């Protein structure tokens, strides 16, 4: 596992591979070649709110919570320059709503997705 600060993150290679495959290697937003897989509900949030640990690691690896993005789109999401709307998610990643329900994270979508 990769260590980042005080949290231990599982290897994200499988998550990245599954998400890029889900989107056929192109950005969910623009159709340009994708190189990154981004968690719709941030993995830091999953680590904080999902217990026990085994269930949390399962959630972090779940591709239903992922979208394929270009490097710039990924950076823009993390810097706050780009936010996803409910309409965006319904169009490009509808399975994230099922993911949120399965892991009791609907509150996050209600609070952070407009």
PyMOL commands that set and color helices and strands:
alter all, ss='L'
color gray80, all
select helices_A, chain A and resi 13-22+43-49+53-61+63-65+71-79+86-92+95-102+106-112
alter helices_A, ss='H'
color red, helices_A
select strands_A, chain A and resi 2-4+7-9+36-39+66-69
alter strands_A, ss='S'
color yellow, strands_A
deselect
rebuild
show_as cartoon
